[in-house]
């Protein structure tokens, strides 16, 4: 099939996802993108630019069999501007994140304009795909609350229509590319600075990943006599949380890497060096960075909430003979991490860790994405009933 893919925010995880999808699919993708800047303007005005580019492509190559768009596109606006050539073309909407349940900084009030664009896009799409069951359930449970806030004609029944055409497809990732940078990990003696266990942070340096709680935990462990080193990687922007600077001042001699890894080889090598990946996130619709680290051999310590429980096999929530992977609260995290760092608990074997993420490699996942695109071209869409 001919697939026309639309991504107004072509950067970071959105870019990696779309590149992997179009590269591994058996279908023929033509990708239309815009740079990953000014996200609010992309949601407002990006549809005009995307429509113009789409019409140029269609004039040269003919109409596609199916459209694939992400949540950064105002789908109704795009379809209205291309209706003379795309009125009968089904559209699959992939929801990486949404502006209704994404947590805000303290003191910031939510602008429901963008949440409503997401809602309208879900209504207009023929199939809505979420990147995790947690994400889908949280969004659909919050949607009635937003609609009830409007004075009348709030169409509460439309939530069920969206649910009926929604499915979950975990993100595909190019995990096996990390194999090129693998190193052999051995049990360390803990007798020398170079042999100390390495704790990894590879998530974004932003408030929703809760670096304050992470460094509070590391300080607590340090005060309790635990020895460790740190790798502090991950994407960050101009205004970075102050906790990272404080950590650099305290742990400078024990930090193996500080800042964004400039290329994939460096990033992958850092993941393979580390022993433990810790998340203290207050928000996680999926968790790419964590799953990459797990694949590279890092024992995960993750909150028992958000998307994490569905990504970790239930048999590994409380594994026999090895340290748990999910924690209940900060005290529980301290207890587990203290035991690992002091050599009283064993991390999961490398082979077991790889199996947690292995099925998410694009070579495994692409069949499910191709199937959704094929299915939507054969199935009548769920209409938006005005009753």
Protein Blocks (a to p, Z undefined) as FASTA:
>chain_A
ZZddddfbgghjllmmmmmmmmmpmbdcdddddddehkllmmmmmmmmmmmmmmmmmmmn
opafbdcddfkbcfklmmmmmmmmmmmgccddddfbacklmccdehiacdfklmmmmmmm
mmmpmbdcdfbfklmmmmmmmmmmmmmmpmbhnolmlmmmmmmmgccddddddfklmmmm
gccddddehlafklpccdddfbdcdfklommlmmmmmmmmmmnopacddddedjddfbdc
fklmmmmmmmmmmmfbgcjdfbfklmmmmmmmpmbdcdfbfbdfkommmmmmmmnopacd
ddfehjllmmpcfklmmcghiacfbdfblmlmmmmmmmmmnopaccddfklmmmmmmmmp
mklmmmmmmmmmmmmmmpccddddfZZ
